[in-house]
Amino acid sequence: MEKDEIHLRRLPAAAPWGPHADSEFHGVDFLPEDLNVAPDETGMRVNKKYSCLPAEEKGIHIINIRAIEDIGYDQHESTLLNSLSKNPDADCKYGLYFRDGKRKVDYILVYHYKKSSSGKTLTRRVHHNDSSARSTKQDQPLPGKGVQLEMGESEPHVDYHEDDKRFRREEYEGNLVEAGLELEHDEDTKIHGVGFVKIHAPWNVLCREAEFLKLKMPTKKMYQINQTHGLLKKINSVIQKITEPIQPKVAEHKPQTVKRLSYPFSREKQHLFDLSDRDSFFDSKTRSTIVYEILKRTTCTKAKYSMGITSLLANGVYSAAYPLHDGDYEGENVEPNDRKLLCEEWASYGVFYKYQPIDLVRKYFGEKIGLYFAWLGVYTQMLIPASIVGIIVFLYGCATVDENIPSMEMCDQRNNITMCPLCDRTCSYWKMSSACATARASHLFDNPATVFFSVFMALWAATFMEHWKRKQMRLNYRWDLTGFEEEEEAVKDHPRAEYEAKVLEKSLRKEHKHKETDKEKLTWKDRFPAYLTNFVGIIFMVGLTFAIVFGVIIYRISTAAALAISSTPSGRSSVRVTVTATAVIINLVVIIILDEVYGCIARWLTQIEVPKTDKNFEDRLIFKAFLLKFVNAYTPIFYVAFFKGRFVGRPGDYVYIFHSFRMEECAPGGCLMELCIQLSIIMLGKQLIQNNLFEIGIPKMKKFIRYMKLKRRRSLDHEEHMKKKQRYEVDYNLEPFAGLTPEYMEMIIQFGFVTLFVASFPLAPLFALLNNIIEIRLDAKKFVTELRRPVAVRAKDIGIWYNILRGIGKLAVIINAFVISFTSDFIPRLVYLYMYSENGTMHGFVNHTLSSFNVSDFQAGTAPNDPMDLGYEVQICRYKDYREPPWSENKYDISKDFWAVLAARLAFVIVFQNLVMFMSDFVDWIIPDIPKDISQQIHKEKVLMVEVFMREEQGKLQMLETWKDKDKKKGENCNNHSPRLSRSHSESLSSCHSYPLNV
């Protein structure tokens, strides 16, 4: 019998106590006669607490602990309870094992139940009498099942819904037991009103499900991994020595020279696998995956109403379902475990300079999460060369700013160029030299090096994608996913709970009308209202984004006019910067708010579609969320890059909004500087506020709230909360895992900032690199310490995200081509240099890009109120455009210079796009998707596996031939033997015909 079990002596049939002489006395159910058996058998029967069937059906009655005092167990006679003074939680490692200390907890189901006030009083009383009161939960009737009350006692009222949930739990858990799982309940926890079902998968169930899921497991066969030779070997050894300080100190990260041959598990071929240690053959990640598949497959049926685990969770029958973490990650005397190792070597900011232990991450969290962090690591590594080149380009702009002739001409006050007003009436004429600072700053980002950087980043994106594909293949080989197909995963892709509920509703409605019971499914007609709602909703959200950007434009125009009136002459030069900065901050706040709103709306729109499987749900959610968040993040940037200053008109014929607000213009140096400000503030703001502050602050706030709630509970029940929590109680207080979509979305939007407008902001890769160094450790810490352990999911790639990345890479080439040709002055400078320059230099370029306007041609009411603001009367003012002068026959018409520059811009877009696309495709073609050594190793594995099976077949044939030869020789001996034989000898020879002829 186990140490923590209770021996109950059977009382005589005729108990001499009062009127109750039967087996029930004051609400006490005594053990039956047949319980007085061997200790081992008794222990086995009493310990069947994982059974979900009622106690009456098992023929076992457990003593009602509430009547202990009534039958004479007083304080001085409490030797029975005192015998349990040893804390059993240490034997089960505080919830990691069943109470027997042998069966490992593979999964946890959590449910809420209503606890009667008498039960609470009893709990406190027992805890008061015995400091080790947790051990008394062995006395409870089938933990998780309520005790039976006498008819005379007042039974606590339980409503219909609670009864229904309890019945469904009992039926579902009974089906789980029939599927081979072992269950154990625990309601005596520190979290009142919450019960836990511990699930253990025995060896035969693990083998059965591993075969069904086609899990590749390591065999006994080991082979040598091909090693490099010669110069490559020396280079690799040098690199390993150099990078040794930045390698994580985990066994899984060390380079391996041998590898076990893997093969899909089969019970018929168990002799091929290394089963020397059955406890570790299936690791905790694999065990939880197997149990989860059984949970999804098992249903409870009431009439025609079928509910799986997803439906049970959705309907509140169970409140949570999750696998356990391996143990604690901090504190004294913590046993070594993978979670603690991950916390020390991965989820710590102190190891930000080290490589990630990706193999250990995969071992603990599964392939899908391992691939995310592997992709994030590759992306961060590839940002290093991009950041270095971006810094060089920026430094080149800083070094050549004093040699830039156009900016020098703009800053030269001797040119005395008078510019036209920036707004009607309130704005006056201004000197071009007042925009000197803006012109010099524009050169930092608008120089010939940015064109090179745009080409470089396009090739960088293509190289990054190819590098990731190769890295992905290496991981597939190391993680034994080379033969894994998505079709295998689709076999166990069960319908979602919402889909099952909709189908049930449809079938019941159809049965009520037509009395038909055929199996139903949702068609496009059923989903048409949802599709229509999705279309209208997405159009509305996109329109809302455009409306907000338009509102910010109105703010910029009105604020600029207001500041121009109230500002001092010295402050008017900073009006443009002030308006730009404040407008960008408004855009940033709106983007952050709408990001959260759009995420919720995208999820709601996907839910009303009722996708059938989780994969379909995830793909549709990703598409909607990416579309809305992409439009939300990039619409303000697209406006500045391609629309601002394009539809302004000219002095005397401006374009107005609502007949009041004049469209804003670009600065004399172009809109590229403003685009850079817009991009940098939005990118840095999203990373600092949304990505890091929210990810750190919100979990800390939730943890603080939970701490305050527990602190209030401790004051009410101090002794209960002084005990150490079970592992499943601690994990229940963690945040549930919400999927990888938010993590990927965050990085994909950042990838767009890095590639789409990199021509205007060469430092974008640097800021992305700094953010990702923190992001990796932040996500790691969140997964290890703040989230419940997610169910491991097999995956061989990053799914739809790869296609999104490729799409952004292709779009980046087109956008950068238009930014260089239309937003920057790169093309006008080339046209002037080779077509209009008299001496082959850039002298006179500024004057060439400015047109003249006669102030007498102003429309009535639009001329400046103070025409003498500069101290002299202005006759001709200049504005940036290619138009005919006022003394021309076709005054203010578009000049031929405009068409020459436009043709050059379009030609550049075509040439740049096709050239860079060709170079990207060339990089894609020249770099093989599968590394040569990996393809050789995969081929070697196939050959070795064929050899293993050939040897096995040859061994069978040899054994068969041996048996046949023996049978043939004995048959000949029987035929050739003399008929005069002794009886005993003849009997011995008669057995020669009894050997089988086949094996």
N, C-alpha and C positions, 0 to 999 in steps of 0.2 A: 504493500500500500504506500502511496506517496506520502511524503512528510507532512504536507499541508492538508490531508484529508482527516475526516472526523469518524471515529469508530463509535457507533451508536448501539448500545446493548438492547436487544429486543426484550420488551417487557412481557410478562406472562399474559396469557389470554384473559384471565380474570383479574384485573387490577383492582386492588382494594381501595380505590379512591373514589368516593362519592358515587353519584348515579351513573357516571360515564364509565361503563365497564367494557366498552368495545374498543376498537382500534383507534378511535378518535376521542381525544380528551381535551376539552377546552380549546378547540381549534388546532390541536396537535395531530398531525398524521404520522403514525408510527410506521416503522419499516416492516415489511411483510416477513413471513416465516422464512422464505427462501433466501433472505439476505444473509442468513447465518452460514456463509460458505467460506471457502478459502479466502485469505486476506487479498491475494492478488486478484481473484475474481470480483470480490467486493469492491476493491479499488477501481477496477475497470468499469464496473457498472455505475458507481457513484460519479465517476469522472467523465461520464458521457454527457458533458455539459454542452458540447457543441451540437447536440441533437436539437433540432428546431421543433420536434413534435411535443405535444403536451405531456406532462409527467404521467397522466393517467394512461395514456396509450402505451407507455413503456412499462407499466406495471411497477413503477418505483414511486414511493412517496417519501419526500424529504421533510424533515421535521420543520415545523413552522417556528421560526426563531422568536416570533413575537410572544409566544406562550411560555418562554423559558422560565420566567419568574413564577408563572402559575403552577408549574409542576415541581417546584422546589429547588430550582437552580438559583439559590440566593447568592449574595456577595461572598459568603464564606465557603460556599460549595462550588465555586467557579473554576475548579481544577480543569474542567474540560476546555474552557476557553483559554485558560492560562497555558495549557499545553501547546497552544498555537502562538506563543510569544515570539517565535522566530519569524522574521519578516519574509514572507514568501516572494515578495517582489524582487528580492535579490536573486532568487533562483530563476525567475523568468526574465532577468535582466531588464526589469522595469518596463514590461510590455512588449519586448522584442520577441518573446516566446510565449507559448501557452503556459498555463500554471504548472504543468509537469516539467517545465524547463527543458524539454526535448524538441517539441514541435515549433518550428519557426513561424511567426506571424507574417504572412505574405500579403495580406490586404485587410483593410478595415472598412466596415460599413457603420455609419453613425445614424442614429435615429433619436427623435425627441419623444418623450413620454411624460404623462402627467403623474407626478408622485404624490401620494396621499400625505396628509399632514401627520398621520400616525406613523407612517414609514419614516418621515424625517425625524420625529421625536425618538423613535427607536434607534435610529442611526446615531443620534447624538448621545443617547444613553449608553449604547454599547461602546462608543468611542470613549466615553467618560470612564467606564469601568475597566477598559482594557486598552492600553496604549498601542497595542498591535491589532487594532480592530479591523484593519483591512483584511486580515486573514479570515475573518468571519464571513466573508462573502462565499466561502465554500459551503456554509450552512444554508445559503439562500436556495430556494427551489428553482432548479434549472436556470441559472443566471440569465436575466433578460425576461423571464416569465414571472408574472405576478403570483404571490402566494394565494392559496385558496382560503377563504374566510368561512366561518361557521354561518349557518343560516341566521342565527340570532344576532350576529354582529352587523353593524351598519356598513354596507358596502359603498365605497366612494363612487360618486357619480362620474361616469365616463360617457362622453357624448358619442353619437353614432360615427362621426368621422374618425375619432380616435380608435374605436373598435374596428372600423373598416381597415384602417392602416395597420393595426396589429394583426388582423387576420391575413392581410396580404403579406406582411413580413413573415408570418409563420409558414404560409404556403410557399413563398419564394425560398426561404431558408431550407425548407424541407426538400425542395427541388434541387437546391445546391448540394445537399447531403447525398441525394440520389445520384448527382453527377460525380460524386466521389470526393467532394471537399469536406473538410472537417471544420466545425464551427465551435466557438466558445464565446459566451456573452459576459459582459461586465457592465452592471448599472451602478455599482458602488464606487463611483468616481468623484473627483473633486468638482466636476461640472454637474451641478444638480439638474435633473430632468433630461439628461443626455445619456443614452446607452450606446455601447460599442459592441459590434460583432467582429470578433477576430477570426480570420479565415486562414486555414493552412491547407496547402496542396500536397498530398502524400506522393511518394515516388511514382507509383503506378499512374497517377493522374498526370504528373509532369511528363512522363514518357509518352503517354497517349496523346496529349495536346501538342507536345513538341513534334511528334510525327505528323499530326494533322496540320500544324502551322508550317511544316517544312523548315524548321529551324536548323541552321547549319551548326553543328557541334564539332569540337576537335576530336580527331581519332587518335589512335595510338601511333600512327605513322608520322614520323617527323622527317623533314627534308631540309637540305642546306639551301639558304637563300643565296642567289648569285651575287658575288661581291665584285666591285670594280678592281681593276688591275693597273699596274704601271703608274703613269703620271696622275690619272684620276684618283687612284687610291691615296697617293701622297697628298693631293690637294684636299680630299675629303678628310684625311686625318688632321691636316693643319686647321681646316675649318672647325672640326670638332673640338680641337684644343682651344681655339680662340673663343668659340661660343659656349664652352663648358660652364663658365660662370652664369650664363643667362639661361641655362637649361633647368627645368624644374626637377627637384629631387624626388622623383617617383619612379618606381620600377617599370611602369608601363611605357615611360618615355625613352628608355634606353634603347639604343639601336640593337636589333636582333639579328643574329646570324642563322638561326634555325626557326622553322615555323611548323606547326602541326597541320597536317592535312585535315581539312574540314569536309564534312559530308552531311546532307540532310538526315536528321535523326530518324532511325527506324528501330522498332522493337525487335524485329526479326534479325537485325544485324548489330545487336548490342555488343557482340564480341569485338567489333571493330573500334569501339570507342573506349576511351580511357576512363573507366568507372572505378578507379581505385579509391576515390573519395567522392561518394555520392552526395555528401552534404554540400560540396562546393562545385559539383559538375554543372548544376543550374544555379547561376548567381542570382542575387536578389532582384536584379532588374528583369531577368528572364522569368523568374517565378511570378513576379507581380504582373507581367504581361500575360502569362498563361492564365492566371486567375481572372484577370480583367476580361479576357476573351470568353471564359466560361460565364462570367457575370452578364456579359452582353447577350450571350446565346441562351441563357436560362430565362424562362418567363414564369409568371404566375397567372393562372387563368381562372377567372370567375365567369362562368357561362361563356360568352363569346368575347369577353373583355380580356385581352392579353396585354401584359405589361412586362417589359424588360427592365433592366437596371436604369436605363436612361429615362424611361417613363416613370419609374418609381421615384427617382430623384426629382423629376420635374413636378410630380404630384405631391411631394413632401412626405412620401412614405419613408424614405431615407433622406436625411439632410446632407450627407456627404459620403463620398467613397474615395479612398486614396490608399496608396501603398505607404509604408513607413520609411522614414529616414533610417540610416544605419545606426544612429546613435547620436550622442551629443558631440558638438564641435568645439566646445570650450569648457573650462572648468578644471578643477584638480581631479586627479585619479580617473581621468576619462580613458576608457579603453581605446586602443588604436582602431580606427575604422576609415573607410574611404571618404566619408563626409568630413571628418577632421583633417584628413590629408588634403582634400580639395580646398578646405578653408585656409590652410596654411600655405599651400603652394600655388593657389589659383585665385581664391576669392579674397585677396588681401591687397591693399594699395601699396604695400611695401615690396611687392614682387611685380610691379608694373613693367619692369624692364625685362622680365623673363618670358620665355615662350610658354604657351598654354599646354598643360598636360591633356591634350585632346583625347588620347586613348582612355585615360581615366575618366574624363567627362562622359565619353560614350559608354564606358562600363557602368557608370552610376546613373546617368540620365537617359541613355538610349541613343540610337543613331540620329534621329531627327534633330534633337537638341545639340548633339555633338557636331553635326554638319553646320548648324547655325554658327556656333562659336568658331569652327574651323574656317568658315567663309568670312566671318568678321575678322579673324586673325590674318587671313590672306589679304583682305581688303586694306587693313591697317598697314601691313607690311608694304603693299604696293603704293600706299600714299607717301612713303618715305622718299623715293626718287622723285615723285611728282612735287612734293614739298620743296625739295632741294632745287629743282629747276624753276619753280615758281619764285623762290627767294632770289635766285640769280636774275630772273627777268625783272623783278622789282628793283633790285640793286642796280641793274643796268639803267632803268628809268631814272633812279636817283642820281646816278653818275653823269647822265647826259642831259639833265634838265637845264643846265646853264648853257648848253650848246644847241638847244632847240631854237631855231630861228623864228618860227611862228609865235612861240610864247614870248620870246625876246621882243618881237615887234609889238605884241599886245601890251607889254609892260613899258614900252618906250613912250614916255609922255610927250616927246617931241613930235610924234605923229599927229597928236591933237585930233583924234578921230572922235566925233560926236555921234553917239548912238541915239536911236529913236526911243521914245518912252516905252516902258514895259507894261503900262496899263493906261487907261483913259483918264484924262483930266487930272487925277491926283498925282500921277507919276510925271516926273520932269525928264528932260534930256540928261544924259550921263556920259561920262568919259569911258572909253574902252579900257583905259589903263587901270580903272578901278577894279576890273576883273582879273588883275594880274595874278593874284594868288590862286584863283580857280584854274587859270590857264596853266600855271606851272604844275599844279597838282594833277591836272588831267594828263600831263605828259608821263607821269609815273605809271599810268595804266594804258595810255594810248601812244604806243611807240612801236616800231617795227618788230621788236622782240615779242610782243603779245601775239602777233600773227604766227610766229614760230611756235609759241607756247600752245596756241590753239591746235595746230597740227600735231604737236607732241602729245597733247592730252587725248586727242582722238585715237592716236596709235596706242597711247597708254591704256585707254579703255578696252581696246581690242586685245591687247596683251594681257590685261587683267582677267578678262573672260577666259582666254585660252589657258592662262596659268591656273585659274580656278578649276577648269575642267580636268586638267592633269592632276592637280592635287586631289580632286574628288575621286578620280580613278585609283589613286594610291590608297586613299582611305577605304574605298570599296574593296580593294584587295586585302588590306590589313584587317578589315572588319568582316571579311567573308560575305560580302554582298555582291560578288561578281555575277552570280547566277540568279540573284533576286530580281523578280519582275513585279511590276505594279499589279499584274493580274492576280498574283498570289495574295497581295494585300487586299484586292477587291473581293476575294472569296470571303473574308471575314469583315467586310465593310457593311455593318448591319444598318438597317433603317433607323433614322432618328426618332426620338419619342414623339416629336410634334407631327412628323409624317404619319406615324402609326395612328396617332389620335385622329388626324384628318381622314385617313382611310377608314377608320372605324366609324367615324361620324357619317361619312358618305355611304358606307355599306348599311348602317342602321337606317338611314333615311331612305335608301333604295329598297331595303327589305320591307319597310313599313308601307311603301307605295306599291311595290310589285311582287312582294313575297319571294324575292330572289336572294340566293346566298352565295353567288359566285364571288370569287376573290376580286376585290376592287383595287384600283390604283388611280393616282391623281393624273389627269390629263391636262393639256394646255387650256381647255375650256374651264377647268376648275381653277387654274392659276391665272386666268386672263385678268380678273380684277386686280390681282397682286402685280402682274406685269404692267398694267396701266398705271397703277399707283407708283410703281418704281419709275416708270418713264416720266410721269408728271413731277414726281418728287425730285428726281435728279435734275430735270430742267429748271425747276424752281430753285433748287439749291445753287446751281450754277448762276442763274439770274440774280440771286441774292448776293453772291460774291461780286458779280459785276456791278451791282447797284452800290455796294459798299465802297468799291474802288472808285466809282464815279462820285460818291459823296466825299471821299478824301480829296479828289481832284477839285471839287467845289471849295473845300476847306483851304486847299493850297492857294487857289486863285484869290479868294476873299481875304485870307490872312495876309497875303503878299500886298494887296492893295491897302489894307488897314495899316500894316507896318510902314508902308511907304509914306503914309500921311503923317503918322505920329513919330517916326524915327528922326533922329538927328542926322545931319549930313554924313557924319562918320559912321552911323549905324546902318545907313541905307545900303552900304556895300555888303553887309552881312545878312540882308533880308533873305536872299536866296538860300543861303546855308541854313538859316534858322527855320524857314518854312520847310525845307527838305527834311531836316532832322526830325522836327516834330511830326510831320506827316508820316515818316517811316515808323516812328514809335507807335503812332496810332494804328498803322497797318500791322505792326507786330502784335499788338494787343488783340486786335480783331482776329488775326490769323490763329493765335493760340486759343482763343475762345471758340472760334468756329471749328478748329481741329477736333476739340472734344465733342462739340455738338454734332459734327458730321460723322464722327466715329459711331456715336449712338444711333444716328439716323440710318447710317449704312447697315448697322446690325439689325435695326427694326425692319428696314426694307427687305433684307435677306430673310428674316424670320417669316414675314408674311408670304414670301414665295413658297415656303415649306419645301426646301430641297430634301431629297430622299436620304442622302448619306452625309456623313460629316465632311467627307472630302468635297462633295458638291457645295455644301454650305460654306466651307472655308474658301473655295475658289471664287464663289460669287461675292462673298463678303470682301475678299481682297480686291476684286475688281472695282466694286462700288467705292470702298474706302479710299483706294488709290486715286480713282478718278476725282472724287470730291476734294481730297486733300492736296492733290497735285494742282487743281485749279485754284484752290484757296491759297496755296503757298506762292505760286508763280504768277498769278494774274497781275499784282502790282508791279512785278519786275518786268513782265511782258509790256505793260503800258509804258514804262519809262524807256525801255529799249527800242520799241518799234512804233509807238503812237505819239508820244509826247513831242511837240514841236513840228509834227508832220502836217497838221491841218489847222495852222494858225491863220493863214491868210497873209496879208501885207498891210503896212500902214495905210490908212485910208480905206481899207476894205478887209477888216478883220472878221474872223468867224466868232460868233457869240453863242453862249449857252443861255437859254431862257431870255435872250435879248438883253442880258445884263452883264454876264461874266465872259470876259475874253479868254480864249484858250491860251494856256501858258506856253511859253517858249523855252527852248534850251538855252543854256549859257553860251556865250561866244565861243568857248572852247569845245562845245558839243555836250551831249547828254551822257557821255560815257562816265564822267566823274560822278554824276548823280546816280547812275546805274550802279556804280561801285559802292556808293554809300548805302543805297537801298539794299543791295545784295548782302553786304557785310553785316549790317544791323539785323536784318531778318535772320540770316544764317546763325550769327552768334547768339542772338536773342533766343531763337528756338532751341539751340543746343544748351545754353546755360539755364534757361527758365523751364522750358517744357521737358527737355530730355533729362537733365541732371537734377534740377531743383525739385521737379515734381516726383521723379523716381526716388529721390532721397527723402524729401519732406513728407510726402503722403504716407509711405510705409512707416516712417517714424511717428507720425501723428496717430495712425491707427494703432501702432504698438503702444503708444502712451495711453490712448483711450482704454485699450484692453488692460493695461497695467493698473489704471485707476479703478476699473471695475473689479479686478481681482483684489485690489487693496481694500475696497469696501467690503467684499465678501470675507476677507481674512478677519476683519474686525468682528464679523458676526459669528464665524466658525473658525476660531484660531487653530484648534488642534487638527481639524480636517486639512487645512491648507498648509500646515507645517510639514506634512508628509510629502515625499518626493512624487512628482507627477509621473504617470505612466507615459511611455513613448507616444502612444496614440492620443493621449490627452494633450501633450505638448504640440504635436503636429496638427491637431484639430484647431488650435488657436492660431495657426499660421494662415497666411492668405492662400486661397485656392489658385492653382495654376490656370491662367486665362489664355494660354496659347502663345505662339511665337509671332502672330500677326503684328502686334504693336512694335515688337523689337525690329522685325524686318522693315516695317513701314518707316520707322524712324531713320534707319540707315539708307533706305532707298531714296527718301526725300533728300537726305544729305548728299547722296551720290549725284542727284540732279543738280544740287548747288555747285558741286565740284566740277561737273562736266558741262552743263548746259550753257552757263554764262562765264566760263573761266577766262574768256578773252578780256572781260572787264574787271576781273578780280583774281590776279595770279596767286594771291595768298590764300585762296580758298582751300587748297589741299593741305596747307600747313595747319589751319584752324581745324579742319576735319581730323587731321592726324592727332592733334592734341586732345580733341574731344574723344576720339575713339580709344586712346590709351586709358582714359578714365572710364569710358563706357564699358569696356571689356570687364574690368574689375567690378564696376558697379552692377552689371548684369550678373556676373558670377556670384557676387555676395548676395544678391537678391535670390538667386536660384538655390543657393546652399543654405542660407540662414533665414530667409523671410517667406519662402513659398513652401507649400506642401510638395512632397516629392511627386512629380508628374509620372504618369504611366509611360513607360518606354515605348516608342513607336519606331518601327523599322522604316528606313527610307534610304534610297541610294542617291538622291540629289535634293536640291533645295526647291524643286517643284516650279510653280508658276513664277516665282521671283526671278529665276534665271531669264525667262523670256522678257520680263519687265526691264531687267537690267540691259539686255541686248537692245530693247526698244529705246531706252533712254540714251544708250551709246550712239545709236543711229541718229536719233533726234538731235543729239548734241552737235553732230557735225553740221547739220543744216542750220541750227540756231547760231552757232559760232560764225558760220559763213555770213549770215545776215547781220550779226552784230559788228563784225569787222567792216563789212561793206557799207552798211547803212547807218549804224550808230556812231562809229568812230570816223575820224577824218583821214583814215589811211588811204582810201581810194581817191578822194579829192586831191590829196597831196601828190599822189603818183601822177594823176592827170595833169596837175599844174606843172610838176617837175618835167615831164616829158613832152608836154604840148604847148604850154604857155610861158614857161620861164625863159627869160632873155639870156641869162648867163648860166643856166644849168644848176641854179641853187634855189633854195626855198624863199629867198628874199622877194617880198611882194605878194606872198601867198594870202596873207590876211586881207589885204586890200582887194585881192581877186575874188574872195568869197563874200564880200560885202556889196550890197546894192545901195543905190542912192534914192532918197525920197525928198521931194519938195514939200516943206511944211505947210505951204499954202493949199495943198491938196487934202488936208485932214478933213474928215467929215465934221459937220457941225456938232459941237458939243463934245468932241473927242480930243481936241488939242489940249496941251498942258495948261493948267491954270496959272502957272508961274513960268512963262517962257524965258525969263531972264535969270533963272536959277543958277546958271553957270557963269553969269556975269557979262554975258554978251548975247546979242540976238542971233538966233540960229536960223539959217535959211535952208540948209541941206543937212539932213540926218541920215545915218547909215543903219542898215538892218541886214541880218545874215540871210541871204538868198541869192539865187541866180536869176535876176530879172533885168529888163531893159531900164536904162536911166530915164529920168523925167524929160530930158531934152531929146529923147528918141521919138521917131514917128509912132512906134508901138510901145509907148511908155508903160512901164510896169508889167509888160508881158514877160512870160518865161523866155529866157535867152537860150541860145544854142549851147552855151556852156553847161546848162542844166542837163540837156539831153546827152551831151558827151559824158558827163559824170555818171548819169543814170545808166548809160550803156556799159560803162566800165564797171559799175557796181554789179550789174546783173551778170556780166561776163565773169567777174571774180567769183560770184556765188556758184555759177555752174562749174567753173574750173576747180575751185576749192573743194566743192562737194564731191565731184567725181574723182578727183585725185586722192582725197583723203579716204573716200569709200574704197577705192581700189587698193590703197596701201593697207587699209584695215583688213580687207578680204585677203590680201596677200599674207599678212601676218597670221590670219586665221588658217590659211591653207598651209603655210610653211611649218607651223607648229603642230605636231600631231596631238590629237586629243588624248591618246593613251601613250604614256611613256614606254619606250622600247623595253626597258627592263621589266616593267610591270606586265606587258603583254607576254614576255618570255616566261615569267613566273606563272601566269595564268595557264599558259600552254603546258608548262611543266606539271602543274597540279592536275590537269586533266590526264596527262600521260601516266602520272603516278597512281591516280585513282583507277585507271583502266588496269594497270599492273596489279594493284591490290585485288581487284575482282577476278582477274585472270588467274592469279595464284590461288584464290579461294576456290574457283571452279576446278582448277587442276587438282587441288587437294581432295575435292569431293570425288572426282573421277578416279584418282588413284585409290582412294578408300573403296570405291565401288568395285574396281578391278580386283583389289585384294580379297574382298569378300567373295567375289565370283570364283577366283582361283581356289580359295579354300573350299568352297562348296563343291567345285569340280573334282578336286583331289579326294575329298571324303566320299563323293559319289563313286569314284573309281574303286576306292578301297572296299566299299560295300559290295560292288558287283564282282570283284575278283576274289573275295574272301571264300574260304572253304565252307561247305555247308555243315561240317561237323564243328559246331561251335558250342562253347558252353553258354548256358542261359544268360549269365551275367555279361559275357562278352557281346553276345548278340544284342542285348538290350542297350549296351553302351554304343554299339554301332548304329542302332536304329535312330539315334539322335542326329545323325549326319544329315538327315533330310529335313530337319526342322529349321535350318538357317534361312533367313530371308534372302531373296535374290536382289533386292534393291535396298538402297539406303535412304 
